[in-house]
């Protein structure tokens, strides 16, 4: 076991050393059976410190492993044969093949692509952060998650390929038939890898040369009508008539004992699996219409977020001190306090992020307000861009409470995002006690 270089991603067999031990990461591409979730929880308790996390990109992280226990944890995970990748991250829409609103079941096509990626030697040395999103076109999608390659299933005859960004910022490469998808994506990944070990899709210097190379596979198609994706928190209908329930753990973290209890109750209510997904959400898959309200009530009494409007949904944070040796503040201790101080401000129109250091781990790109330890305050102004000020975390928390009080004076129909825009970044920073 070796320490990862900067820019690499931790996996099960190559964990990352942190302040609270070694961290192992799984990238799920399908729901994980409840029996396997239970095994992971027990392994986390036996080999780690019991803390589990769902990241902003939907990865599942196990914390607190040791030099001695990490290999034993990895060996156990290998025996489970989990639906998770450790090479080029292949991120799938949350309910691929299950979502009642999908245009087709893309699981076989995804399996073909995954197998091809695993065996292709031309991309063996591709940058470890290169990622691929495979979107089945249902109501639950990964529109806000950036990726190097985006695959959108449009119909039984057409697949869209986009590069370098999220659903809005990526640029379109072209449309292919499903039968040409795997070879086309392998060609795209090979082109990225050929740019060098540190290359990403944005380094391809535009789509022209790649489009020309793949000219024989492109076909005309109708562009996708990008309607808003459904909020993952809440209930979602599946193709088999059952339901999935989207939940969230406060600030993305849960203890293995609590997750084990949640999984056991889910099984008791007839569910079959859990699916970690983007936005630090966990989907409980396979509930009936009768069982879902009972399970949601149980989760709510267990400090699990079941309401999309819960203010805790709009505050994100990194692991913080002491879990991360680079962090200067305990973000997870401060996050609940700051959420409480900002409960009126957090109306769903803005995000807030707390980071223990300048790396900004776990930060959504849309965060309007942020604190960066030890003394940085960030405000994203739509007109002026990023504006910074200086304050301690105590001053920031006090300033947030003051700003929260101003939210009572919002104009009719005005959101918190509108309020911040009307105030402007300089005034917001002054209100936070962190003048620019």
TORVEXFI-770431 format. One line per field, with one value per residue (C-alpha): residue number from 1; residue in one letter; x, y negated, z. Coordinates in Angstrom, 1 decimal, padded with zeros to 4 digits. Layout:
// residues N
seq NUM, ...
type A, ...
px X, ...
py Y, ...
pz Z, ...
//
This chain:
// residues 436
seq 1, 2, 3, 4, 5, 6, 7, 8, 9, 10, 11, 12, 13, 14, 15, 16, 17, 18, 19, 20, 21, 22, 23, 24, 25, 26, 27, 28, 29, 30, 31, 32, 33, 34, 35, 36, 37, 38, 39, 40, 41, 42, 43, 44, 45, 46, 47, 48, 49, 50, 51, 52, 53, 54, 55, 56, 57, 58, 59, 60, 61, 62, 63, 64, 65, 66, 67, 68, 69, 70, 71, 72, 73, 74, 75, 76, 77, 78, 79, 80, 81, 82, 83, 84, 85, 86, 87, 88, 89, 90, 91, 92, 93, 94, 95, 96, 97, 98, 99, 100, 101, 102, 103, 104, 105, 106, 107, 108, 109, 110, 111, 112, 113, 114, 115, 116, 117, 118, 119, 120, 121, 122, 123, 124, 125, 126, 127, 128, 129, 130, 131, 132, 133, 134, 135, 136, 137, 138, 139, 140, 141, 142, 143, 144, 145, 146, 147, 148, 149, 150, 151, 152, 153, 154, 155, 156, 157, 158, 159, 160, 161, 162, 163, 164, 165, 166, 167, 168, 169, 170, 171, 172, 173, 174, 175, 176, 177, 178, 179, 180, 181, 182, 183, 184, 185, 186, 187, 188, 189, 190, 191, 192, 193, 194, 195, 196, 197, 198, 199, 200, 201, 202, 203, 204, 205, 206, 207, 208, 209, 210, 211, 212, 213, 214, 215, 216, 217, 218, 219, 220, 221, 222, 223, 224, 225, 226, 227, 228, 229, 230, 231, 232, 233, 234, 235, 236, 237, 238, 239, 240, 241, 242, 243, 244, 245, 246, 247, 248, 249, 250, 251, 252, 253, 254, 255, 256, 257, 258, 259, 260, 261, 262, 263, 264, 265, 266, 267, 268, 269, 270, 271, 272, 273, 274, 275, 276, 277, 278, 279, 280, 281, 282, 283, 284, 285, 286, 287, 288, 289, 290, 291, 292, 293, 294, 295, 296, 297, 298, 299, 300, 301, 302, 303, 304, 305, 306, 307, 308, 309, 310, 311, 312, 313, 314, 315, 316, 317, 318, 319, 320, 321, 322, 323, 324, 325, 326, 327, 328, 329, 330, 331, 332, 333, 334, 335, 336, 337, 338, 339, 340, 341, 342, 343, 344, 345, 346, 347, 348, 349, 350, 351, 352, 353, 354, 355, 356, 357, 358, 359, 360, 361, 362, 363, 364, 365, 366, 367, 368, 369, 370, 371, 372, 373, 374, 375, 376, 377, 378, 379, 380, 381, 382, 383, 384, 385, 386, 387, 388, 389, 390, 391, 392, 393, 394, 395, 396, 397, 398, 399, 400, 401, 402, 403, 404, 405, 406, 407, 408, 409, 410, 411, 412, 413, 414, 415, 416, 417, 418, 419, 420, 421, 422, 423, 424, 425, 426, 427, 428, 429, 430, 431, 432, 433, 434, 435, 436
type X, X, X, X, X, X, X, X, X, X, X, X, X, X, X, X, X, X, X, X, X, X, X, X, X, X, X, X, X, X, X, X, X, X, X, X, X, X, X, X, X, X, X, X, X, X, X, X, X, X, X, X, X, X, X, X, X, X, X, X, X, X, X, X, X, X, X, X, X, X, X, X, X, X, X, X, X, X, X, X, X, X, X, X, X, X, X, X, X, X, X, X, X, X, X, X, X, X, X, X, X, X, X, X, X, X, X, X, X, X, X, X, X, X, X, X, X, X, X, X, X, X, X, X, X, X, X, X, X, X, X, X, X, X, X, X, X, X, X, X, X, X, X, X, X, X, X, X, X, X, X, X, X, X, X, X, X, X, X, X, X, X, X, X, X, X, X, X, X, X, X, X, X, X, X, X, X, X, X, X, X, X, X, X, X, X, X, X, X, X, X, X, X, X, X, X, X, X, X, X, X, X, X, X, X, X, X, X, X, X, X, X, X, X, X, X, X, X, X, X, X, X, X, X, X, X, X, X, X, X, X, X, X, X, X, X, X, X, X, X, X, X, X, X, X, X, X, X, X, X, X, X, X, X, X, X, X, X, X, X, X, X, X, X, X, X, X, X, X, X, X, X, X, X, X, X, X, X, X, X, X, X, X, X, X, X, X, X, X, X, X, X, X, X, X, X, X, X, X, X, X, X, X, X, X, X, X, X, X, X, X, X, X, X, X, X, X, X, X, X, X, X, X, X, X, X, X, X, X, X, X, X, X, X, X, X, X, X, X, X, X, X, X, X, X, X, X, X, X, X, X, X, X, X, X, X, X, X, X, X, X, X, X, X, X, X, X, X, X, X, X, X, X, X, X, X, X, X, X, X, X, X, X, X, X, X, X, X, X, X, X, X, X, X, X, X, X, X, X, X, X, X, X, X, X, X, X, X, X, X, X, X, X, X, X, X, X, X, X, X, X, X, X, X, X, X, X, X, X, X, X, X, X, X, X, X
px 000.0, 001.5, 000.5, -001.3, 000.3, -001.6, -004.4, -005.0, -008.2, -008.3, -009.8, -010.2, -006.8, -005.0, -006.4, -005.6, -003.8, -005.8, -005.8, -008.0, -006.2, -006.6, -009.6, -011.0, -013.5, -016.0, -017.7, -021.1, -022.7, -025.8, -027.8, -025.9, -027.8, -028.7, -026.8, -023.6, -024.4, -024.5, -021.2, -019.6, -020.9, -019.5, -016.2, -016.0, -016.5, -014.0, -011.3, -012.0, -013.4, -017.0, -017.5, -019.0, -019.5, -021.4, -019.6, -020.9, -020.3, -022.1, -019.0, -019.0, -016.1, -014.9, -012.7, -010.3, -008.5, -005.0, -001.9, -002.7, -006.4, -006.7, -005.6, -008.0, -010.8, -009.8, -009.8, -013.3, -014.7, -013.2, -015.2, -018.5, -018.2, -019.9, -021.3, -018.5, -015.5, -012.0, -010.4, -011.9, -014.9, -018.0, -020.9, -024.4, -027.7, -029.0, -031.6, -030.2, -032.5, -035.0, -036.3, -039.9, -039.2, -036.1, -036.3, -034.8, -032.9, -029.3, -027.8, -026.6, -025.0, -023.3, -022.0, -020.5, -018.8, -017.5, -016.0, -014.3, -012.8, -011.5, -009.6, -008.3, -004.6, -004.5, -006.1, -004.2, -002.3, -005.1, -005.4, -007.0, -009.6, -011.0, -014.6, -017.5, -021.2, -023.7, -027.2, -030.2, -032.5, -034.9, -036.2, -033.2, -030.0, -026.5, -026.9, -025.0, -022.0, -019.1, -017.4, -014.9, -017.3, -021.1, -023.3, -027.0, -029.3, -031.9, -033.8, -033.3, -031.5, -029.5, -027.0, -025.5, -021.8, -020.7, -017.3, -015.8, -018.4, -021.9, -025.1, -025.0, -021.3, -020.1, -019.8, -021.5, -019.3, -022.1, -024.7, -024.0, -026.1, -026.0, -024.1, -021.2, -021.2, -018.5, -016.0, -016.6, -016.1, -012.9, -011.7, -012.4, -010.7, -007.7, -007.5, -007.5, -004.8, -002.7, -002.5, -000.4, -000.7, -002.2, -004.6, -008.4, -011.1, -010.7, -007.2, -008.5, -008.3, -011.9, -014.1, -013.0, -010.2, -012.0, -015.2, -013.2, -011.5, -014.9, -016.8, -018.1, -020.2, -021.9, -025.6, -028.1, -030.5, -032.9, -031.1, -032.2, -034.8, -033.0, -035.9, -035.0, -034.0, -036.2, -034.9, -033.4, -034.8, -038.3, -040.1, -039.5, -041.4, -039.6, -040.4, -041.6, -044.2, -042.2, -040.6, -037.3, -036.9, -034.2, -032.7, -029.6, -027.3, -026.6, -023.5, -022.9, -021.7, -023.2, -021.8, -021.8, -024.0, -026.7, -026.5, -026.7, -029.8, -031.3, -030.5, -032.1, -035.2, -035.3, -035.1, -037.8, -040.0, -039.3, -036.5, -033.8, -030.9, -029.3, -027.9, -025.4, -025.6, -024.6, -025.5, -024.7, -028.0, -028.8, -031.7, -033.6, -034.7, -037.7, -040.3, -044.0, -046.5, -047.6, -044.1, -042.6, -044.4, -043.5, -039.9, -039.7, -041.1, -038.5, -035.7, -036.9, -036.8, -033.3, -031.8, -031.9, -032.9, -036.2, -037.4, -035.8, -036.3, -034.3, -031.7, -029.0, -029.3, -027.8, -024.7, -021.8, -018.4, -015.2, -014.0, -012.3, -010.0, -009.0, -010.1, -008.0, -004.5, -004.6, -007.7, -007.4, -011.0, -013.5, -016.0, -018.3, -018.6, -019.3, -021.7, -024.7, -024.2, -023.9, -026.9, -029.0, -027.8, -028.8, -032.1, -034.2, -031.4, -031.2, -034.4, -033.0, -031.9, -028.3, -025.6, -023.0, -019.7, -017.3, -013.7, -010.9, -008.2, -007.8, -008.3, -012.1, -012.8, -016.5, -017.5, -020.4, -019.6, -022.8, -021.9, -022.9, -021.2, -018.1, -015.6, -012.1, -010.0, -008.4, -009.6, -011.1, -014.7, -016.0, -019.0, -020.0, -021.5, -023.3, -022.0, -018.6, -017.6, -015.7, -015.1, -013.1, -012.8, -011.1, -012.7, -012.4, -014.9, -016.5, -016.9, -018.3, -020.9, -021.9, -022.1, -024.2, -026.7, -026.8, -027.3, -030.0, -031.8, -031.8, -033.5, -036.7, -036.6, -036.7, -038.9, -042.1, -041.2, -037.4, -035.3, -032.0, -030.1, -032.0, -031.2, -027.5, -027.5, -029.3, -026.9, -023.8, -020.7, -019.0, -022.0, -022.5, -018.9, -019.3, -022.4, -020.4, -017.8, -015.3, -014.8, -013.1
py 000.0, -003.3, -007.0, -008.4, -011.2, -014.5, -014.4, -010.6, -009.1, -006.7, -003.2, -000.1, 001.4, -001.9, -004.0, -007.5, -008.5, -011.1, -012.6, -009.8, -006.9, -005.6, -006.3, -003.8, -004.9, -002.9, -004.3, -002.5, -002.1, -000.2, 000.4, 002.4, 005.3, 004.8, 007.9, 006.3, 002.9, 004.8, 006.5, 003.2, 001.7, 004.6, 004.3, 000.6, 001.3, 004.1, 002.5, -001.3, -003.8, -003.2, -006.5, -006.2, -009.0, -009.7, -012.3, -015.1, -012.8, -009.8, -007.8, -005.7, -006.3, -004.2, -006.1, -005.2, -002.2, -001.4, -000.1, 003.3, 003.3, 001.7, 004.8, 007.0, 004.6, 004.6, 008.5, 008.6, 006.1, 008.2, 011.2, 009.2, 008.5, 005.1, 003.1, 000.5, -000.6, -001.5, -002.4, -005.0, -006.2, -005.2, -007.1, -006.0, -007.9, -006.9, -004.3, -003.1, -000.5, -000.9, -004.5, -004.4, -007.5, -006.2, -005.9, -002.4, 000.0, -000.9, 001.7, 004.1, 001.3, 000.0, 003.5, 003.7, 000.3, 001.1, 004.4, 002.7, -000.1, 002.6, 004.5, 001.7, 001.1, -002.2, -003.9, -002.2, -005.3, -007.8, -010.5, -009.0, -011.8, -011.2, -010.2, -009.0, -009.6, -007.2, -008.8, -006.6, -009.6, -009.1, -011.6, -011.2, -012.3, -013.6, -017.0, -018.9, -016.5, -017.4, -014.6, -014.3, -012.2, -012.4, -009.7, -010.5, -007.8, -009.5, -006.6, -003.0, -004.4, -007.3, -008.2, -011.7, -012.1, -015.3, -016.3, -018.3, -019.6, -019.2, -019.0, -022.7, -023.5, -020.4, -020.6, -018.2, -015.8, -014.1, -011.3, -007.6, -004.5, -002.3, 000.3, -002.2, -003.6, -001.4, -001.8, -005.5, -006.1, -004.0, -006.1, -009.3, -008.0, -006.9, -010.4, -011.9, -009.4, -010.2, -013.9, -012.8, -011.4, -014.6, -015.3, -015.7, -016.0, -019.8, -019.3, -017.9, -021.3, -021.4, -018.7, -019.1, -016.6, -014.0, -014.4, -014.0, -010.8, -009.3, -010.7, -007.3, -006.8, -010.1, -010.5, -013.3, -013.4, -015.7, -017.5, -016.5, -018.7, -019.4, -019.5, -019.9, -016.7, -015.6, -016.3, -013.0, -013.5, -011.9, -009.0, -007.8, -005.3, -002.3, -000.3, 002.7, 000.7, 000.4, -002.8, -004.2, -006.7, -009.3, -010.2, -012.1, -011.8, -015.1, -016.6, -013.3, -011.3, -008.4, -005.9, -002.3, -001.2, -003.7, -002.7, 001.0, 000.2, -001.7, 001.2, 003.7, 001.7, 001.2, 005.0, 005.5, 003.1, 005.2, 003.0, 004.8, 002.4, -001.0, -003.3, -006.0, -008.8, -012.4, -015.2, -013.0, -011.1, -007.5, -005.8, -003.0, -000.7, 001.6, 000.2, 000.7, -002.2, -000.9, -000.5, -003.7, -006.1, -003.8, -003.7, -007.4, -008.1, -005.7, -007.5, -010.9, -009.9, -008.5, -011.9, -011.1, -013.9, -012.9, -016.4, -018.2, -021.5, -020.5, -023.3, -020.7, -019.9, -023.2, -023.2, -021.0, -020.5, -018.6, -016.0, -018.8, -018.4, -016.0, -013.6, -015.6, -016.5, -019.5, -021.1, -023.9, -023.8, -021.0, -021.6, -018.8, -020.4, -023.8, -022.7, -022.0, -025.3, -027.3, -025.6, -026.5, -030.1, -030.2, -028.3, -031.1, -032.0, -028.4, -028.4, -026.1, -028.9, -029.0, -026.6, -027.1, -025.3, -024.9, -023.9, -023.2, -024.3, -025.9, -022.7, -023.1, -019.3, -018.4, -021.8, -022.1, -024.6, -026.6, -027.5, -031.1, -031.5, -029.7, -029.6, -028.3, -027.6, -029.2, -032.7, -032.9, -033.9, -033.5, -035.1, -034.2, -037.2, -036.7, -039.9, -040.3, -036.6, -035.4, -038.0, -037.2, -038.5, -037.5, -036.4, -033.6, -030.8, -032.2, -035.6, -033.9, -032.0, -035.2, -037.0, -034.2, -034.7, -038.4, -037.7, -035.2, -038.0, -040.2, -037.4, -038.4, -041.7, -040.0, -041.6, -039.9, -036.8, -037.3, -034.3, -034.3, -034.2, -037.3, -039.0, -038.3, -039.5, -042.7, -043.3, -042.6, -040.7, -043.7, -044.4, -040.6, -040.3, -043.4, -041.8, -038.7, -040.6, -039.8, -043.0, -042.6
pz 000.0, -001.1, -000.5, -003.6, -005.5, -005.7, -008.2, -007.9, -006.6, -003.7, -004.3, -002.3, -003.2, -003.2, -000.2, 000.6, 003.9, 005.8, 009.3, 010.7, 008.9, 005.4, 003.2, 000.6, -002.1, -004.1, -007.3, -007.5, -010.9, -009.7, -006.6, -003.9, -002.3, 001.3, 002.3, 000.8, 002.5, 005.8, 005.0, 004.2, 007.4, 009.4, 007.6, 008.3, 012.0, 012.0, 009.9, 010.1, 012.4, 011.3, 009.5, 006.0, 003.5, 000.3, -001.7, -004.0, -007.0, -005.3, -004.3, -001.1, 001.2, 004.2, 006.7, 009.4, 007.9, 009.1, 007.3, 008.7, 008.2, 004.8, 002.9, 004.9, 004.1, 000.4, 000.4, 001.9, -000.6, -003.5, -002.3, -002.4, -006.2, -005.7, -008.6, -008.3, -010.3, -009.3, -012.7, -015.1, -013.0, -014.9, -013.3, -014.1, -013.7, -010.3, -011.4, -014.7, -016.2, -013.3, -013.8, -015.1, -017.2, -019.1, -022.8, -022.8, -020.5, -021.0, -018.6, -021.3, -023.3, -020.1, -019.2, -022.7, -022.4, -018.9, -020.0, -023.0, -020.7, -018.3, -021.0, -023.2, -022.8, -024.7, -021.8, -019.0, -018.2, -018.6, -015.9, -012.8, -012.6, -016.1, -015.7, -017.9, -017.2, -018.7, -018.5, -019.2, -019.8, -016.9, -014.4, -012.2, -013.9, -013.2, -015.0, -012.4, -012.2, -014.5, -016.5, -019.3, -021.4, -021.1, -022.7, -023.1, -024.3, -026.5, -028.1, -029.1, -032.2, -031.0, -028.3, -027.7, -026.7, -025.1, -023.6, -020.8, -018.4, -016.9, -018.9, -019.6, -020.0, -021.9, -025.7, -028.1, -030.0, -032.0, -032.2, -032.7, -033.0, -029.8, -031.6, -032.2, -028.7, -027.1, -029.9, -030.1, -026.4, -026.4, -029.2, -027.3, -024.1, -026.2, -027.7, -024.2, -023.1, -026.1, -025.0, -022.0, -018.5, -017.1, -020.0, -019.7, -022.3, -022.3, -023.7, -027.0, -028.6, -029.8, -031.3, -035.0, -035.3, -033.2, -035.2, -038.4, -037.1, -036.2, -039.2, -040.3, -037.1, -036.7, -037.7, -037.4, -034.5, -032.6, -029.7, -026.3, -024.6, -021.3, -018.8, -015.2, -013.5, -010.6, -007.1, -005.9, -002.3, -002.3, -004.0, -007.6, -009.6, -011.0, -014.1, -012.1, -010.2, -007.0, -005.7, -004.7, -001.9, -001.9, 001.5, 002.6, 005.5, 007.3, 005.5, 003.7, 006.6, 008.7, 011.2, 010.1, 013.0, 011.9, 008.2, 009.3, 011.2, 008.3, 005.9, 008.2, 008.5, 004.7, 004.3, 006.8, 004.7, 001.5, -000.1, -002.0, -002.3, -001.6, -004.3, -003.3, -005.9, -006.7, -004.3, -001.3, -001.7, -000.9, -002.8, -001.1, -003.9, -004.1, -001.6, -002.1, -001.9, 001.5, 002.9, 001.7, 004.1, 007.1, 006.1, 005.5, 009.0, 010.5, 008.6, 009.7, 013.4, 012.8, 011.9, 008.2, 005.7, 004.0, 003.0, 000.0, 001.8, 004.8, 005.3, 005.9, 002.2, 001.3, 003.4, 002.2, 003.9, 003.5, 006.1, 008.1, 011.1, 012.5, 009.8, 007.2, 008.2, 005.8, 007.4, 010.0, 011.3, 012.2, 009.4, 010.6, 014.0, 012.5, 009.8, 012.1, 013.9, 010.8, 009.3, 012.3, 012.1, 008.4, 008.5, 006.9, 004.4, 003.2, 001.1, -001.7, -003.9, -002.6, -001.5, 001.3, 001.6, 004.5, 003.6, 006.1, 003.6, 000.2, -001.8, -001.3, -001.3, -001.7, -003.0, -005.4, -008.2, -007.4, -003.8, -003.2, 000.2, 001.5, 004.2, 003.6, 006.7, 008.5, 007.6, 004.1, 003.2, -000.4, -002.1, -005.6, -007.3, -010.6, -011.9, -010.3, -009.9, -006.9, -004.2, -001.0, 002.5, 005.8, 009.0, 011.6, 011.6, 014.7, 012.9, 009.8, 011.9, 013.6, 010.3, 008.8, 011.7, 010.8, 007.1, 008.1, 009.9, 006.8, 004.9, 006.7, 004.8, 001.4, -001.2, -002.3, -004.2, -003.6, -002.9, -000.9, -004.2, -005.3, -002.0, -002.2, -005.8, -004.8, -001.9, -004.0, -002.9, -001.1, 001.1, 001.8, 002.9, 005.1, 006.7, 007.3, 009.1, 006.4, 004.4, 001.0
//
